[in-house]
């Protein structure tokens, strides 16, 4: 996809909020969240939480939920976390 190619080439990191993506119907559920596709296409991502007062989730909750849903394994989550600390 052209957009993913640009994101990858430019090293643009997307801040992803999985819980709110599902709540707002941008993703059907966590098991099928697009974060996996982004990573598989070399797009940099960070896992974030959206407004906690609205969605009731912390960043830690988001990581645990992605793992529990089988979307990302511990190694992938660790890699995302490490990359999110870079530049």
PDB file of N, CA, C and O in Angstrom:
ATOM      1  N   UNK A   1       0.844  -1.184   0.000  1.00  0.00           N
ATOM      2  CA  UNK A   1       0.000   0.000   0.000  1.00  0.00           C
ATOM      3  C   UNK A   1       0.889   1.248   0.000  1.00  0.00           C
ATOM      4  O   UNK A   1       1.878   1.301   0.731  1.00  0.00           O
ATOM      5  N   UNK A   2       0.555   2.218  -0.788  1.00  0.00           N
ATOM      6  CA  UNK A   2       1.392   3.423  -0.889  1.00  0.00           C
ATOM      7  C   UNK A   2       1.596   4.157   0.441  1.00  0.00           C
ATOM      8  O   UNK A   2       2.700   4.616   0.735  1.00  0.00           O
ATOM      9  N   UNK A   3       0.537   4.266   1.240  1.00  0.00           N
ATOM     10  CA  UNK A   3       0.673   4.977   2.501  1.00  0.00           C
ATOM     11  C   UNK A   3       1.630   4.253   3.434  1.00  0.00           C
ATOM     12  O   UNK A   3       2.462   4.894   4.076  1.00  0.00           O
ATOM     13  N   UNK A   4       1.530   2.939   3.521  1.00  0.00           N
ATOM     14  CA  UNK A   4       2.438   2.187   4.397  1.00  0.00           C
ATOM     15  C   UNK A   4       3.876   2.333   3.925  1.00  0.00           C
ATOM     16  O   UNK A   4       4.791   2.427   4.742  1.00  0.00           O
ATOM     17  N   UNK A   5       4.082   2.352   2.617  1.00  0.00           N
ATOM     18  CA  UNK A   5       5.424   2.524   2.073  1.00  0.00           C
ATOM     19  C   UNK A   5       5.999   3.871   2.506  1.00  0.00           C
ATOM     20  O   UNK A   5       7.157   3.956   2.915  1.00  0.00           O
ATOM     21  N   UNK A   6       5.181   4.923   2.414  1.00  0.00           N
ATOM     22  CA  UNK A   6       5.633   6.258   2.824  1.00  0.00           C
ATOM     23  C   UNK A   6       5.940   6.285   4.320  1.00  0.00           C
ATOM     24  O   UNK A   6       6.973   6.810   4.736  1.00  0.00           O
ATOM     25  N   UNK A   7       5.047   5.723   5.121  1.00  0.00           N
ATOM     26  CA  UNK A   7       5.265   5.680   6.575  1.00  0.00           C
ATOM     27  C   UNK A   7       6.568   4.955   6.899  1.00  0.00           C
ATOM     28  O   UNK A   7       7.352   5.419   7.727  1.00  0.00           O
ATOM     29  N   UNK A   8       6.796   3.826   6.251  1.00  0.00           N
ATOM     30  CA  UNK A   8       8.006   3.029   6.469  1.00  0.00           C
ATOM     31  C   UNK A   8       9.246   3.797   6.017  1.00  0.00           C
ATOM     32  O   UNK A   8      10.220   3.896   6.762  1.00  0.00           O
ATOM     33  N   UNK A   9       9.212   4.337   4.809  1.00  0.00           N
ATOM     34  CA  UNK A   9      10.375   5.034   4.254  1.00  0.00           C
ATOM     35  C   UNK A   9      10.749   6.272   5.065  1.00  0.00           C
ATOM     36  O   UNK A   9      11.930   6.569   5.246  1.00  0.00           O
ATOM     37  N   UNK A  10       9.753   6.980   5.545  1.00  0.00           N
ATOM     38  CA  UNK A  10      10.002   8.207   6.304  1.00  0.00           C
ATOM     39  C   UNK A  10      10.249   7.929   7.793  1.00  0.00           C
ATOM     40  O   UNK A  10      10.615   8.836   8.541  1.00  0.00           O
ATOM     41  N   UNK A  11      10.051   6.678   8.221  1.00  0.00           N
ATOM     42  CA  UNK A  11      10.254   6.326   9.629  1.00  0.00           C
ATOM     43  C   UNK A  11       9.234   6.966  10.552  1.00  0.00           C
ATOM     44  O   UNK A  11       9.517   7.227  11.721  1.00  0.00           O
ATOM     45  N   UNK A  12       8.056   7.214  10.026  1.00  0.00           N
ATOM     46  CA  UNK A  12       6.999   7.848  10.812  1.00  0.00           C
ATOM     47  C   UNK A  12       6.374   6.827  11.756  1.00  0.00           C
ATOM     48  O   UNK A  12       5.962   5.744  11.341  1.00  0.00           O
ATOM     49  N   UNK A  13       6.313   7.187  13.012  1.00  0.00           N
ATOM     50  CA  UNK A  13       5.717   6.301  14.018  1.00  0.00           C
ATOM     51  C   UNK A  13       4.262   6.712  14.239  1.00  0.00           C
ATOM     52  O   UNK A  13       3.965   7.892  14.426  1.00  0.00           O
ATOM     53  N   UNK A  14       3.365   5.736  14.217  1.00  0.00           N
ATOM     54  CA  UNK A  14       1.958   5.983  14.503  1.00  0.00           C
ATOM     55  C   UNK A  14       1.673   5.672  15.967  1.00  0.00           C
ATOM     56  O   UNK A  14       2.063   4.619  16.472  1.00  0.00           O
ATOM     57  N   UNK A  15       0.997   6.584  16.642  1.00  0.00           N
ATOM     58  CA  UNK A  15       0.569   6.366  18.015  1.00  0.00           C
ATOM     59  C   UNK A  15      -0.794   5.686  17.963  1.00  0.00           C
ATOM     60  O   UNK A  15      -1.789   6.295  17.569  1.00  0.00           O
ATOM     61  N   UNK A  16      -0.828   4.425  18.361  1.00  0.00           N
ATOM     62  CA  UNK A  16      -2.028   3.602  18.227  1.00  0.00           C
ATOM     63  C   UNK A  16      -2.696   3.429  19.589  1.00  0.00           C
ATOM     64  O   UNK A  16      -2.038   3.111  20.580  1.00  0.00           O
ATOM     65  N   UNK A  17      -4.005   3.641  19.625  1.00  0.00           N
ATOM     66  CA  UNK A  17      -4.810   3.480  20.834  1.00  0.00           C
ATOM     67  C   UNK A  17      -5.817   2.353  20.577  1.00  0.00           C
ATOM     68  O   UNK A  17      -6.959   2.627  20.206  1.00  0.00           O
ATOM     69  N   UNK A  18      -5.416   1.101  20.766  1.00  0.00           N
ATOM     70  CA  UNK A  18      -6.262  -0.028  20.376  1.00  0.00           C
ATOM     71  C   UNK A  18      -7.648  -0.049  21.011  1.00  0.00           C
ATOM     72  O   UNK A  18      -8.634  -0.302  20.319  1.00  0.00           O
ATOM     73  N   UNK A  19      -7.743   0.210  22.301  1.00  0.00           N
ATOM     74  CA  UNK A  19      -9.042   0.150  22.968  1.00  0.00           C
ATOM     75  C   UNK A  19     -10.043   1.142  22.402  1.00  0.00           C
ATOM     76  O   UNK A  19     -11.202   0.798  22.171  1.00  0.00           O
ATOM     77  N   UNK A  20      -9.602   2.361  22.181  1.00  0.00           N
ATOM     78  CA  UNK A  20     -10.530   3.345  21.628  1.00  0.00           C
ATOM     79  C   UNK A  20     -10.801   3.062  20.154  1.00  0.00           C
ATOM     80  O   UNK A  20     -11.884   3.374  19.659  1.00  0.00           O
ATOM     81  N   UNK A  21      -9.825   2.471  19.438  1.00  0.00           N
ATOM     82  CA  UNK A  21     -10.076   2.080  18.048  1.00  0.00           C
ATOM     83  C   UNK A  21     -11.226   1.091  17.964  1.00  0.00           C
ATOM     84  O   UNK A  21     -12.071   1.188  17.074  1.00  0.00           O
ATOM     85  N   UNK A  22     -11.259   0.141  18.890  1.00  0.00           N
ATOM     86  CA  UNK A  22     -12.346  -0.839  18.913  1.00  0.00           C
ATOM     87  C   UNK A  22     -13.646  -0.164  19.366  1.00  0.00           C
ATOM     88  O   UNK A  22     -14.697  -0.369  18.759  1.00  0.00           O
ATOM     89  N   UNK A  23     -13.572   0.633  20.422  1.00  0.00           N
ATOM     90  CA  UNK A  23     -14.775   1.295  20.942  1.00  0.00           C
ATOM     91  C   UNK A  23     -15.424   2.205  19.902  1.00  0.00           C
ATOM     92  O   UNK A  23     -16.645   2.362  19.876  1.00  0.00           O
ATOM     93  N   UNK A  24     -14.598   2.801  19.048  1.00  0.00           N
ATOM     94  CA  UNK A  24     -15.111   3.724  18.032  1.00  0.00           C
ATOM     95  C   UNK A  24     -15.313   3.049  16.672  1.00  0.00           C
ATOM     96  O   UNK A  24     -15.552   3.715  15.665  1.00  0.00           O
ATOM     97  N   UNK A  25     -15.212   1.707  16.661  1.00  0.00           N
ATOM     98  CA  UNK A  25     -15.442   0.893  15.459  1.00  0.00           C
ATOM     99  C   UNK A  25     -14.439   1.135  14.335  1.00  0.00           C
ATOM    100  O   UNK A  25     -14.740   0.872  13.171  1.00  0.00           O
ATOM    101  N   UNK A  26     -13.253   1.633  14.671  1.00  0.00           N
ATOM    102  CA  UNK A  26     -12.187   1.756  13.668  1.00  0.00           C
ATOM    103  C   UNK A  26     -11.506   0.404  13.459  1.00  0.00           C
ATOM    104  O   UNK A  26     -10.806   0.200  12.467  1.00  0.00           O
ATOM    105  N   UNK A  27     -11.714  -0.511  14.395  1.00  0.00           N
ATOM    106  CA  UNK A  27     -11.205  -1.877  14.321  1.00  0.00           C
ATOM    107  C   UNK A  27     -12.299  -2.785  14.870  1.00  0.00           C
ATOM    108  O   UNK A  27     -12.962  -2.427  15.843  1.00  0.00           O
ATOM    109  N   UNK A  28     -12.501  -3.965  14.258  1.00  0.00           N
ATOM    110  CA  UNK A  28     -13.597  -4.824  14.712  1.00  0.00           C
ATOM    111  C   UNK A  28     -13.423  -5.352  16.135  1.00  0.00           C
ATOM    112  O   UNK A  28     -14.394  -5.457  16.885  1.00  0.00           O
ATOM    113  N   UNK A  29     -12.196  -5.680  16.502  1.00  0.00           N
ATOM    114  CA  UNK A  29     -11.874  -6.168  17.837  1.00  0.00           C
ATOM    115  C   UNK A  29     -10.360  -6.187  17.961  1.00  0.00           C
ATOM    116  O   UNK A  29      -9.648  -5.943  16.987  1.00  0.00           O
ATOM    117  N   UNK A  30      -9.870  -6.478  19.162  1.00  0.00           N
ATOM    118  CA  UNK A  30      -8.419  -6.461  19.362  1.00  0.00           C
ATOM    119  C   UNK A  30      -7.712  -7.589  18.631  1.00  0.00           C
ATOM    120  O   UNK A  30      -6.571  -7.430  18.199  1.00  0.00           O
ATOM    121  N   UNK A  31      -8.372  -8.715  18.491  1.00  0.00           N
ATOM    122  CA  UNK A  31      -7.746  -9.850  17.798  1.00  0.00           C
ATOM    123  C   UNK A  31      -7.470  -9.538  16.334  1.00  0.00           C
ATOM    124  O   UNK A  31      -6.574 -10.127  15.730  1.00  0.00           O
ATOM    125  N   UNK A  32      -8.229  -8.623  15.765  1.00  0.00           N
ATOM    126  CA  UNK A  32      -8.068  -8.263  14.354  1.00  0.00           C
ATOM    127  C   UNK A  32      -7.634  -6.813  14.182  1.00  0.00           C
ATOM    128  O   UNK A  32      -7.875  -6.200  13.142  1.00  0.00           O
ATOM    129  N   UNK A  33      -6.996  -6.278  15.205  1.00  0.00           N
ATOM    130  CA  UNK A  33      -6.575  -4.877  15.152  1.00  0.00           C
ATOM    131  C   UNK A  33      -5.483  -4.691  14.099  1.00  0.00           C
ATOM    132  O   UNK A  33      -4.645  -5.570  13.899  1.00  0.00           O
ATOM    133  N   UNK A  34      -5.502  -3.561  13.442  1.00  0.00           N
ATOM    134  CA  UNK A  34      -4.578  -3.262  12.348  1.00  0.00           C
ATOM    135  C   UNK A  34      -3.127  -3.089  12.785  1.00  0.00           C
ATOM    136  O   UNK A  34      -2.245  -2.998  11.931  1.00  0.00           O
ATOM    137  N   UNK A  35      -2.854  -3.042  14.076  1.00  0.00           N
ATOM    138  CA  UNK A  35      -1.480  -2.870  14.533  1.00  0.00           C
ATOM    139  C   UNK A  35      -0.583  -3.993  14.014  1.00  0.00           C
ATOM    140  O   UNK A  35       0.585  -3.765  13.699  1.00  0.00           O
ATOM    141  N   UNK A  36      -1.130  -5.198  13.926  1.00  0.00           N
ATOM    142  CA  UNK A  36      -0.356  -6.334  13.412  1.00  0.00           C
ATOM    143  C   UNK A  36       0.034  -6.092  11.948  1.00  0.00           C
ATOM    144  O   UNK A  36       1.180  -6.330  11.569  1.00  0.00           O
ATOM    145  N   UNK A  37      -0.898  -5.626  11.136  1.00  0.00           N
ATOM    146  CA  UNK A  37      -0.632  -5.337   9.731  1.00  0.00           C
ATOM    147  C   UNK A  37       0.402  -4.230   9.595  1.00  0.00           C
ATOM    148  O   UNK A  37       1.300  -4.312   8.757  1.00  0.00           O
ATOM    149  N   UNK A  38       0.277  -3.205  10.412  1.00  0.00           N
ATOM    150  CA  UNK A  38       1.253  -2.114  10.376  1.00  0.00           C
ATOM    151  C   UNK A  38       2.653  -2.637  10.665  1.00  0.00           C
ATOM    152  O   UNK A  38       3.594  -2.344   9.927  1.00  0.00           O
ATOM    153  N   UNK A  39       2.792  -3.403  11.730  1.00  0.00           N
ATOM    154  CA  UNK A  39       4.103  -3.957  12.086  1.00  0.00           C
ATOM    155  C   UNK A  39       4.636  -4.887  10.999  1.00  0.00           C
ATOM    156  O   UNK A  39       5.817  -4.837  10.655  1.00  0.00           O
ATOM    157  N   UNK A  40       3.763  -5.732  10.465  1.00  0.00           N
ATOM    158  CA  UNK A  40       4.181  -6.658   9.413  1.00  0.00           C
ATOM    159  C   UNK A  40       4.665  -5.927   8.166  1.00  0.00           C
ATOM    160  O   UNK A  40       5.426  -6.481   7.373  1.00  0.00           O
ATOM    161  N   UNK A  41       4.225  -4.690   7.994  1.00  0.00           N
ATOM    162  CA  UNK A  41       4.636  -3.877   6.854  1.00  0.00           C
ATOM    163  C   UNK A  41       5.753  -2.898   7.200  1.00  0.00           C
ATOM    164  O   UNK A  41       6.056  -1.990   6.425  1.00  0.00           O
ATOM    165  N   UNK A  42       6.362  -3.089   8.366  1.00  0.00           N
ATOM    166  CA  UNK A  42       7.515  -2.279   8.746  1.00  0.00           C
ATOM    167  C   UNK A  42       7.200  -0.874   9.209  1.00  0.00           C
ATOM    168  O   UNK A  42       8.089  -0.024   9.264  1.00  0.00           O
ATOM    169  N   UNK A  43       5.938  -0.615   9.546  1.00  0.00           N
ATOM    170  CA  UNK A  43       5.548   0.701  10.043  1.00  0.00           C
ATOM    171  C   UNK A  43       5.816   0.751  11.544  1.00  0.00           C
ATOM    172  O   UNK A  43       5.460  -0.170  12.279  1.00  0.00           O
ATOM    173  N   UNK A  44       6.438   1.822  11.984  1.00  0.00           N
ATOM    174  CA  UNK A  44       6.713   1.999  13.412  1.00  0.00           C
ATOM    175  C   UNK A  44       5.429   2.408  14.123  1.00  0.00           C
ATOM    176  O   UNK A  44       4.671   3.243  13.630  1.00  0.00           O
ATOM    177  N   UNK A  45       5.194   1.808  15.287  1.00  0.00           N
ATOM    178  CA  UNK A  45       4.014   2.139  16.082  1.00  0.00           C
ATOM    179  C   UNK A  45       4.396   2.267  17.547  1.00  0.00           C
ATOM    180  O   UNK A  45       5.413   1.730  17.985  1.00  0.00           O
ATOM    181  N   UNK A  46       3.582   2.974  18.288  1.00  0.00           N
ATOM    182  CA  UNK A  46       3.649   2.949  19.740  1.00  0.00           C
ATOM    183  C   UNK A  46       2.243   2.643  20.236  1.00  0.00           C
ATOM    184  O   UNK A  46       1.256   3.028  19.608  1.00  0.00           O
ATOM    185  N   UNK A  47       2.158   1.954  21.356  1.00  0.00           N
ATOM    186  CA  UNK A  47       0.869   1.608  21.951  1.00  0.00           C
ATOM    187  C   UNK A  47       0.554   2.667  22.997  1.00  0.00           C
ATOM    188  O   UNK A  47       1.362   2.946  23.883  1.00  0.00           O
ATOM    189  N   UNK A  48      -0.615   3.242  22.881  1.00  0.00           N
ATOM    190  CA  UNK A  48      -1.026   4.318  23.769  1.00  0.00           C
ATOM    191  C   UNK A  48      -2.453   4.087  24.246  1.00  0.00           C
ATOM    192  O   UNK A  48      -3.156   3.212  23.741  1.00  0.00           O
ATOM    193  N   UNK A  49      -2.866   4.874  25.216  1.00  0.00           N
ATOM    194  CA  UNK A  49      -4.262   4.858  25.642  1.00  0.00           C
ATOM    195  C   UNK A  49      -4.861   6.201  25.258  1.00  0.00           C
ATOM    196  O   UNK A  49      -4.175   7.223  25.228  1.00  0.00           O
ATOM    197  N   UNK A  50      -6.123   6.175  24.972  1.00  0.00           N
ATOM    198  CA  UNK A  50      -6.838   7.411  24.661  1.00  0.00           C
ATOM    199  C   UNK A  50      -7.368   7.966  25.981  1.00  0.00           C
ATOM    200  O   UNK A  50      -7.000   7.459  27.041  1.00  0.00           O
ATOM    201  N   UNK A  51      -8.177   8.937  25.951  1.00  0.00           N
ATOM    202  CA  UNK A  51      -8.712   9.611  27.130  1.00  0.00           C
ATOM    203  C   UNK A  51      -9.197   8.598  28.174  1.00  0.00           C
ATOM    204  O   UNK A  51     -10.205   7.923  27.970  1.00  0.00           O
ATOM    205  N   UNK A  52      -8.476   8.499  29.283  1.00  0.00           N
ATOM    206  CA  UNK A  52      -8.785   7.489  30.298  1.00  0.00           C
ATOM    207  C   UNK A  52     -10.155   7.698  30.924  1.00  0.00           C
ATOM    208  O   UNK A  52     -10.809   6.730  31.310  1.00  0.00           O
ATOM    209  N   UNK A  53     -10.594   8.931  31.030  1.00  0.00           N
ATOM    210  CA  UNK A  53     -11.910   9.183  31.626  1.00  0.00           C
ATOM    211  C   UNK A  53     -13.039   8.702  30.722  1.00  0.00           C
ATOM    212  O   UNK A  53     -14.138   8.423  31.201  1.00  0.00           O
ATOM    213  N   UNK A  54     -12.781   8.603  29.429  1.00  0.00           N
ATOM    214  CA  UNK A  54     -13.800   8.134  28.489  1.00  0.00           C
ATOM    215  C   UNK A  54     -13.677   6.638  28.259  1.00  0.00           C
ATOM    216  O   UNK A  54     -14.676   5.920  28.295  1.00  0.00           O
ATOM    217  N   UNK A  55     -12.444   6.156  28.020  1.00  0.00           N
ATOM    218  CA  UNK A  55     -12.241   4.759  27.632  1.00  0.00           C
ATOM    219  C   UNK A  55     -11.793   3.863  28.780  1.00  0.00           C
ATOM    220  O   UNK A  55     -11.834   2.639  28.654  1.00  0.00           O
ATOM    221  N   UNK A  56     -11.364   4.450  29.900  1.00  0.00           N
ATOM    222  CA  UNK A  56     -11.056   3.689  31.103  1.00  0.00           C
ATOM    223  C   UNK A  56      -9.880   2.732  31.008  1.00  0.00           C
ATOM    224  O   UNK A  56      -9.850   1.717  31.704  1.00  0.00           O
ATOM    225  N   UNK A  57      -8.903   3.047  30.147  1.00  0.00           N
ATOM    226  CA  UNK A  57      -7.765   2.138  29.984  1.00  0.00           C
ATOM    227  C   UNK A  57      -6.454   2.897  30.103  1.00  0.00           C
ATOM    228  O   UNK A  57      -6.325   4.038  29.660  1.00  0.00           O
ATOM    229  N   UNK A  58      -5.482   2.225  30.719  1.00  0.00           N
ATOM    230  CA  UNK A  58      -4.128   2.764  30.796  1.00  0.00           C
ATOM    231  C   UNK A  58      -3.304   2.160  29.659  1.00  0.00           C
ATOM    232  O   UNK A  58      -3.765   1.256  28.961  1.00  0.00           O
ATOM    233  N   UNK A  59      -2.102   2.657  29.481  1.00  0.00           N
ATOM    234  CA  UNK A  59      -1.209   2.076  28.476  1.00  0.00           C
ATOM    235  C   UNK A  59      -0.924   0.614  28.834  1.00  0.00           C
ATOM    236  O   UNK A  59      -0.893  -0.245  27.953  1.00  0.00           O
ATOM    237  N   UNK A  60      -0.717   0.336  30.109  1.00  0.00           N
ATOM    238  CA  UNK A  60      -0.490  -1.052  30.535  1.00  0.00           C
ATOM    239  C   UNK A  60      -1.683  -1.931  30.184  1.00  0.00           C
ATOM    240  O   UNK A  60      -1.508  -3.070  29.751  1.00  0.00           O
ATOM    241  N   UNK A  61      -2.889  -1.415  30.368  1.00  0.00           N
ATOM    242  CA  UNK A  61      -4.097  -2.159  29.994  1.00  0.00           C
ATOM    243  C   UNK A  61      -4.084  -2.478  28.498  1.00  0.00           C
ATOM    244  O   UNK A  61      -4.445  -3.580  28.085  1.00  0.00           O
ATOM    245  N   UNK A  62      -3.666  -1.505  27.699  1.00  0.00           N
ATOM    246  CA  UNK A  62      -3.626  -1.698  26.243  1.00  0.00           C
ATOM    247  C   UNK A  62      -2.646  -2.803  25.873  1.00  0.00           C
ATOM    248  O   UNK A  62      -2.965  -3.660  25.050  1.00  0.00           O
ATOM    249  N   UNK A  63      -1.458  -2.794  26.470  1.00  0.00           N
ATOM    250  CA  UNK A  63      -0.468  -3.844  26.204  1.00  0.00           C
ATOM    251  C   UNK A  63      -1.021  -5.213  26.592  1.00  0.00           C
ATOM    252  O   UNK A  63      -0.939  -6.168  25.820  1.00  0.00           O
ATOM    253  N   UNK A  64      -1.588  -5.295  27.806  1.00  0.00           N
ATOM    254  CA  UNK A  64      -2.130  -6.586  28.271  1.00  0.00           C
ATOM    255  C   UNK A  64      -3.260  -7.068  27.368  1.00  0.00           C
ATOM    256  O   UNK A  64      -3.347  -8.258  27.067  1.00  0.00           O
ATOM    257  N   UNK A  65      -4.121  -6.159  26.936  1.00  0.00           N
ATOM    258  CA  UNK A  65      -5.258  -6.537  26.090  1.00  0.00           C
ATOM    259  C   UNK A  65      -4.791  -7.043  24.727  1.00  0.00           C
ATOM    260  O   UNK A  65      -5.336  -8.022  24.216  1.00  0.00           O
ATOM    261  N   UNK A  66      -3.797  -6.397  24.134  1.00  0.00           N
ATOM    262  CA  UNK A  66      -3.262  -6.867  22.847  1.00  0.00           C
ATOM    263  C   UNK A  66      -2.659  -8.259  22.998  1.00  0.00           C
ATOM    264  O   UNK A  66      -2.796  -9.105  22.114  1.00  0.00           O
ATOM    265  N   UNK A  67      -1.993  -8.487  24.124  1.00  0.00           N
ATOM    266  CA  UNK A  67      -1.401  -9.810  24.370  1.00  0.00           C
ATOM    267  C   UNK A  67      -2.494 -10.853  24.607  1.00  0.00           C
ATOM    268  O   UNK A  67      -2.445 -11.943  24.037  1.00  0.00           O
ATOM    269  N   UNK A  68      -3.470 -10.525  25.439  1.00  0.00           N
ATOM    270  CA  UNK A  68      -4.558 -11.463  25.755  1.00  0.00           C
ATOM    271  C   UNK A  68      -5.362 -11.826  24.510  1.00  0.00           C
ATOM    272  O   UNK A  68      -5.841 -12.954  24.389  1.00  0.00           O
ATOM    273  N   UNK A  69      -5.513 -10.886  23.591  1.00  0.00           N
ATOM    274  CA  UNK A  69      -6.273 -11.135  22.360  1.00  0.00           C
ATOM    275  C   UNK A  69      -5.463 -11.933  21.342  1.00  0.00           C
ATOM    276  O   UNK A  69      -5.997 -12.363  20.320  1.00  0.00           O
ATOM    277  N   UNK A  70      -4.174 -12.131  21.620  1.00  0.00           N
ATOM    278  CA  UNK A  70      -3.327 -12.866  20.683  1.00  0.00           C
ATOM    279  C   UNK A  70      -2.864 -12.027  19.497  1.00  0.00           C
ATOM    280  O   UNK A  70      -2.345 -12.560  18.516  1.00  0.00           O
ATOM    281  N   UNK A  71      -3.055 -10.725  19.591  1.00  0.00           N
ATOM    282  CA  UNK A  71      -2.673  -9.833  18.496  1.00  0.00           C
ATOM    283  C   UNK A  71      -1.168  -9.711  18.399  1.00  0.00           C
ATOM    284  O   UNK A  71      -0.602  -9.791  17.309  1.00  0.00           O
ATOM    285  N   UNK A  72      -0.515  -9.516  19.536  1.00  0.00           N
ATOM    286  CA  UNK A  72       0.940  -9.410  19.590  1.00  0.00           C
ATOM    287  C   UNK A  72       1.451 -10.265  20.741  1.00  0.00           C
ATOM    288  O   UNK A  72       0.883 -10.265  21.833  1.00  0.00           O
ATOM    289  N   UNK A  73       2.529 -10.990  20.478  1.00  0.00           N
ATOM    290  CA  UNK A  73       3.118 -11.778  21.560  1.00  0.00           C
ATOM    291  C   UNK A  73       4.045 -10.889  22.388  1.00  0.00           C
ATOM    292  O   UNK A  73       4.258  -9.723  22.058  1.00  0.00           O
ATOM    293  N   UNK A  74       4.586 -11.447  23.452  1.00  0.00           N
ATOM    294  CA  UNK A  74       5.416 -10.660  24.368  1.00  0.00           C
ATOM    295  C   UNK A  74       6.627 -10.066  23.655  1.00  0.00           C
ATOM    296  O   UNK A  74       7.000  -8.923  23.917  1.00  0.00           O
ATOM    297  N   UNK A  75       7.237 -10.822  22.766  1.00  0.00           N
ATOM    298  CA  UNK A  75       8.411 -10.313  22.044  1.00  0.00           C
ATOM    299  C   UNK A  75       8.047  -9.120  21.165  1.00  0.00           C
ATOM    300  O   UNK A  75       8.800  -8.148  21.105  1.00  0.00           O
ATOM    301  N   UNK A  76       6.920  -9.181  20.493  1.00  0.00           N
ATOM    302  CA  UNK A  76       6.488  -8.070  19.641  1.00  0.00           C
ATOM    303  C   UNK A  76       6.145  -6.848  20.482  1.00  0.00           C
ATOM    304  O   UNK A  76       6.491  -5.724  20.120  1.00  0.00           O
ATOM    305  N   UNK A  77       5.470  -7.067  21.597  1.00  0.00           N
ATOM    306  CA  UNK A  77       5.133  -5.947  22.480  1.00  0.00           C
ATOM    307  C   UNK A  77       6.386  -5.301  23.048  1.00  0.00           C
ATOM    308  O   UNK A  77       6.459  -4.078  23.167  1.00  0.00           O
ATOM    309  N   UNK A  78       7.370  -6.118  23.397  1.00  0.00           N
ATOM    310  CA  UNK A  78       8.633  -5.584  23.902  1.00  0.00           C
ATOM    311  C   UNK A  78       9.338  -4.763  22.820  1.00  0.00           C
ATOM    312  O   UNK A  78       9.883  -3.696  23.102  1.00  0.00           O
ATOM    313  N   UNK A  79       9.324  -5.259  21.598  1.00  0.00           N
ATOM    314  CA  UNK A  79       9.953  -4.531  20.490  1.00  0.00           C
ATOM    315  C   UNK A  79       9.257  -3.191  20.250  1.00  0.00           C
ATOM    316  O   UNK A  79       9.919  -2.180  20.014  1.00  0.00           O
ATOM    317  N   UNK A  80       7.937  -3.183  20.310  1.00  0.00           N
ATOM    318  CA  UNK A  80       7.179  -1.937  20.148  1.00  0.00           C
ATOM    319  C   UNK A  80       7.538  -0.973  21.271  1.00  0.00           C
ATOM    320  O   UNK A  80       7.771   0.210  21.026  1.00  0.00           O
ATOM    321  N   UNK A  81       7.583  -1.474  22.494  1.00  0.00           N
ATOM    322  CA  UNK A  81       7.913  -0.640  23.642  1.00  0.00           C
ATOM    323  C   UNK A  81       9.307  -0.038  23.496  1.00  0.00           C
ATOM    324  O   UNK A  81       9.498   1.161  23.701  1.00  0.00           O
ATOM    325  N   UNK A  82      10.273  -0.871  23.142  1.00  0.00           N
ATOM    326  CA  UNK A  82      11.658  -0.369  22.971  1.00  0.00           C
ATOM    327  C   UNK A  82      11.743   0.672  21.864  1.00  0.00           C
ATOM    328  O   UNK A  82      12.406   1.698  22.021  1.00  0.00           O
ATOM    329  N   UNK A  83      11.077   0.413  20.750  1.00  0.00           N
ATOM    330  CA  UNK A  83      11.120   1.357  19.650  1.00  0.00           C
ATOM    331  C   UNK A  83      10.436   2.675  20.014  1.00  0.00           C
ATOM    332  O   UNK A  83      10.833   3.741  19.546  1.00  0.00           O
ATOM    333  N   UNK A  84       9.409   2.588  20.851  1.00  0.00           N
ATOM    334  CA  UNK A  84       8.693   3.811  21.217  1.00  0.00           C
ATOM    335  C   UNK A  84       9.551   4.730  22.091  1.00  0.00           C
ATOM    336  O   UNK A  84       9.245   5.914  22.234  1.00  0.00           O
ATOM    337  N   UNK A  85      10.623   4.187  22.675  1.00  0.00           N
ATOM    338  CA  UNK A  85      11.521   4.997  23.491  1.00  0.00           C
ATOM    339  C   UNK A  85      12.595   5.677  22.645  1.00  0.00           C
ATOM    340  O   UNK A  85      13.260   6.601  23.115  1.00  0.00           O
ATOM    341  N   UNK A  86      12.768   5.233  21.415  1.00  0.00           N
ATOM    342  CA  UNK A  86      13.798   5.788  20.538  1.00  0.00           C
ATOM    343  C   UNK A  86      13.329   7.103  19.935  1.00  0.00           C
ATOM    344  O   UNK A  86      12.137   7.318  19.715  1.00  0.00           O
ATOM    345  N   UNK A  87      14.279   7.961  19.679  1.00  0.00           N
ATOM    346  CA  UNK A  87      14.062   9.295  19.104  1.00  0.00           C
ATOM    347  C   UNK A  87      12.672   9.707  19.317  1.00  0.00           C
ATOM    348  O   UNK A  87      12.282  10.801  18.909  1.00  0.00           O
TER     349      UNK A  87
END
